[in-house]
Amino acid sequence: MVRITLVRGDITTEHADAVVNAANSSLLGGGGVDGAIHRRGGPEILEACRALRASHYGKGLPTGKAVATTAGRLPARWVIHPVGPVWSRDEDRSALLASCYRESLRVADELGARTVAFPAISTGIYGWPMDDGARIALTTVRETPSSVEEARFVLFDERAYQAFAEQIGPSETG
């Protein structure tokens, strides 16, 4: 069973086999976590994303799916890029958000990654309510069979950290 830990910090400084990006379908960078990973990771990540776009994902990566690239200059081996859904008041997109975490673990298993650092996917610019995002993230990672030994949720601010901590209790917080 995967060990879940919480860290308040900057995902771009995490030493892990794989760092999960909160990507958009273009895979070509953006704001928030996506922009930070591309900036800190350097041009190698963008180059790898462009190659994916040219070969398999000409129209972009579908929401809920994930692919991996080099981590460039990040202190990780790989970046896993799932495309999170934009939150909607009128349509339940929870299955798509859960798919981001399942797909990230599937890709991590294919890569042989044992430690994976996750952000709170879709809870920034995509507007997903943090409490619900934390619930979906933690439930999905707990319930998804995987060879990953540690799923580390790297949460940028105290509000996000508290939302995740309330979902898992004190025994798993790091």
QUIVEN-V655719 format. One record per residue. RES is the residue in one letter. SS is DSSP state (h for helix, s for strand, l for the rest). PSI is psi in radians with two decimals (* if undefined). D_FIRST is the distance of its C-alpha to the first C-alpha in Angstrom with 2 decimals. Layout:
# QUIVEN-V655719
res->RES ss->SS psi->PSI d_first->D_FIRST
res->RES ss->SS psi->PSI d_first->D_FIRST
This chain:
# QUIVEN-V655719
res->M ss->l psi->2.41 d_first->0.00
res->V ss->l psi->2.39 d_first->3.78
res->R ss->s psi->2.25 d_first->6.45
res->I ss->s psi->2.26 d_first->9.32
res->T ss->s psi->2.71 d_first->12.81
res->L ss->s psi->2.43 d_first->16.24
res->V ss->s psi->2.37 d_first->19.32
res->R ss->s psi->2.10 d_first->22.81
res->G ss->l psi->-2.77 d_first->24.52
res->D ss->l psi->2.01 d_first->25.49
res->I ss->h psi->-0.43 d_first->22.90
res->T ss->h psi->-0.14 d_first->25.54
res->T ss->h psi->0.07 d_first->25.39
res->E ss->l psi->2.31 d_first->21.66
res->H ss->l psi->1.85 d_first->20.88
res->A ss->s psi->2.81 d_first->17.85
res->D ss->s psi->-0.76 d_first->17.54
res->A ss->s psi->2.47 d_first->17.91
res->V ss->s psi->2.33 d_first->19.40
res->V ss->s psi->2.29 d_first->19.37
res->N ss->s psi->2.62 d_first->22.88
res->A ss->s psi->1.43 d_first->24.12
res->A ss->s psi->2.86 d_first->26.59
res->N ss->l psi->2.95 d_first->29.52
res->S ss->l psi->-0.39 d_first->30.51
res->S ss->l psi->-0.43 d_first->33.10
res->L ss->l psi->0.21 d_first->30.57
res->L ss->l psi->0.39 d_first->33.52
res->G ss->l psi->2.94 d_first->32.53
res->G ss->l psi->-2.52 d_first->33.31
res->G ss->l psi->-3.06 d_first->32.97
res->G ss->h psi->-2.38 d_first->30.32
res->V ss->h psi->-0.76 d_first->27.11
res->D ss->h psi->-0.86 d_first->28.38
res->G ss->h psi->-0.71 d_first->31.68
res->A ss->h psi->-0.74 d_first->30.25
res->I ss->h psi->-0.76 d_first->27.98
res->H ss->h psi->-0.72 d_first->30.99
res->R ss->h psi->-0.89 d_first->33.36
res->R ss->h psi->-0.60 d_first->31.39
res->G ss->h psi->-0.38 d_first->30.02
res->G ss->l psi->-3.12 d_first->33.55
res->P ss->h psi->-0.28 d_first->35.30
res->E ss->h psi->-0.64 d_first->33.01
res->I ss->h psi->-0.83 d_first->30.43
res->L ss->h psi->-0.72 d_first->33.22
res->E ss->h psi->-0.76 d_first->34.71
res->A ss->h psi->-0.67 d_first->31.52
res->C ss->h psi->-0.70 d_first->31.20
res->R ss->h psi->-0.68 d_first->34.87
res->A ss->h psi->-0.71 d_first->34.35
res->L ss->h psi->-0.74 d_first->31.62
res->R ss->h psi->-0.70 d_first->34.06
res->A ss->h psi->-0.54 d_first->36.85
res->S ss->h psi->-0.86 d_first->35.06
res->H ss->l psi->-0.43 d_first->32.67
res->Y ss->l psi->0.94 d_first->32.62
res->G ss->l psi->-0.56 d_first->36.29
res->K ss->l psi->0.10 d_first->35.95
res->G ss->l psi->2.86 d_first->32.80
res->L ss->l psi->2.29 d_first->29.10
res->P ss->l psi->2.62 d_first->28.47
res->T ss->l psi->2.35 d_first->26.68
res->G ss->l psi->-0.18 d_first->22.99
res->K ss->l psi->2.88 d_first->22.89
res->A ss->s psi->2.58 d_first->21.73
res->V ss->s psi->2.88 d_first->23.13
res->A ss->s psi->2.65 d_first->22.84
res->T ss->s psi->3.09 d_first->25.63
res->T ss->s psi->2.80 d_first->26.42
res->A ss->l psi->0.04 d_first->25.75
res->G ss->l psi->-2.14 d_first->29.39
res->R ss->l psi->0.14 d_first->30.14
res->L ss->l psi->2.73 d_first->26.85
res->P ss->l psi->0.86 d_first->24.89
res->A ss->s psi->2.94 d_first->22.17
res->R ss->s psi->-0.65 d_first->22.40
res->W ss->s psi->2.77 d_first->21.96
res->V ss->s psi->2.25 d_first->22.34
res->I ss->s psi->2.24 d_first->20.61
res->H ss->s psi->1.59 d_first->23.07
res->P ss->s psi->2.61 d_first->22.09
res->V ss->s psi->1.95 d_first->25.09
res->G ss->l psi->2.74 d_first->24.56
res->P ss->l psi->2.66 d_first->26.85
res->V ss->l psi->2.32 d_first->29.71
res->W ss->l psi->2.51 d_first->29.44
res->S ss->l psi->2.32 d_first->32.09
res->R ss->l psi->-0.43 d_first->33.65
res->D ss->l psi->-0.24 d_first->34.99
res->E ss->l psi->2.28 d_first->32.17
res->D ss->l psi->1.92 d_first->28.54
res->R ss->l psi->0.36 d_first->26.56
res->S ss->h psi->-0.68 d_first->23.15
res->A ss->h psi->-0.61 d_first->21.94
res->L ss->h psi->-0.68 d_first->23.00
res->L ss->h psi->-0.77 d_first->21.16
res->A ss->h psi->-0.68 d_first->17.87
res->S ss->h psi->-0.60 d_first->18.70
res->C ss->h psi->-0.75 d_first->18.97
res->Y ss->h psi->-0.74 d_first->15.31
res->R ss->h psi->-0.81 d_first->14.28
res->E ss->h psi->-0.66 d_first->16.96
res->S ss->h psi->-0.72 d_first->16.04
res->L ss->h psi->-0.65 d_first->12.54
res->R ss->h psi->-0.82 d_first->14.51
res->V ss->h psi->-0.73 d_first->17.06
res->A ss->h psi->-0.74 d_first->14.74
res->D ss->h psi->-0.75 d_first->13.44
res->E ss->h psi->-0.62 d_first->17.17
res->L ss->h psi->-0.36 d_first->18.10
res->G ss->l psi->0.33 d_first->15.66
res->A ss->l psi->2.37 d_first->14.55
res->R ss->l psi->-0.44 d_first->11.78
res->T ss->s psi->2.27 d_first->12.74
res->V ss->s psi->2.24 d_first->13.81
res->A ss->s psi->2.12 d_first->16.18
res->F ss->s psi->2.50 d_first->16.82
res->P ss->l psi->3.14 d_first->20.02
res->A ss->l psi->1.54 d_first->20.65
res->I ss->l psi->2.37 d_first->21.76
res->S ss->l psi->0.03 d_first->25.06
res->T ss->l psi->-0.04 d_first->25.69
res->G ss->l psi->-1.99 d_first->28.54
res->I ss->l psi->-0.41 d_first->31.49
res->Y ss->l psi->-0.08 d_first->29.98
res->G ss->l psi->0.17 d_first->30.34
res->W ss->l psi->2.31 d_first->27.14
res->P ss->l psi->2.27 d_first->27.18
res->M ss->h psi->-0.78 d_first->24.75
res->D ss->h psi->-0.77 d_first->23.50
res->D ss->h psi->-0.68 d_first->22.78
res->G ss->h psi->-0.71 d_first->21.28
res->A ss->h psi->-0.76 d_first->18.83
res->R ss->h psi->-0.84 d_first->17.94
res->I ss->h psi->-0.78 d_first->17.47
res->A ss->h psi->-0.91 d_first->15.47
res->L ss->h psi->-0.74 d_first->12.93
res->T ss->h psi->-0.79 d_first->12.78
res->T ss->h psi->-0.79 d_first->12.50
res->V ss->h psi->-0.69 d_first->9.74
res->R ss->h psi->-0.66 d_first->7.60
res->E ss->h psi->-0.10 d_first->8.96
res->T ss->l psi->2.08 d_first->9.11
res->P ss->l psi->2.33 d_first->7.63
res->S ss->l psi->2.72 d_first->7.64
res->S ss->l psi->-0.08 d_first->8.12
res->V ss->l psi->2.31 d_first->8.29
res->E ss->l psi->-0.63 d_first->7.20
res->E ss->s psi->2.19 d_first->8.99
res->A ss->s psi->1.93 d_first->10.33
res->R ss->s psi->2.06 d_first->13.58
res->F ss->s psi->2.02 d_first->15.91
res->V ss->s psi->1.94 d_first->19.38
res->L ss->s psi->2.22 d_first->21.86
res->F ss->l psi->-0.59 d_first->25.52
res->D ss->l psi->2.98 d_first->27.22
res->E ss->h psi->-0.63 d_first->27.02
res->R ss->h psi->-0.81 d_first->27.17
res->A ss->h psi->-0.78 d_first->24.01
res->Y ss->h psi->-0.80 d_first->22.21
res->Q ss->h psi->-0.69 d_first->23.42
res->A ss->h psi->-0.72 d_first->22.44
res->F ss->h psi->-0.75 d_first->18.77
res->A ss->h psi->-0.66 d_first->19.00
res->E ss->h psi->-0.47 d_first->20.58
res->Q ss->h psi->-0.43 d_first->17.72
res->I ss->h psi->-0.33 d_first->15.01
res->G ss->l psi->2.99 d_first->17.22
res->P ss->l psi->-0.39 d_first->18.09
res->S ss->l psi->-0.43 d_first->15.15
res->E ss->l psi->-0.14 d_first->13.10
res->T ss->s psi->2.54 d_first->16.26
res->G ss->l psi->* d_first->17.25
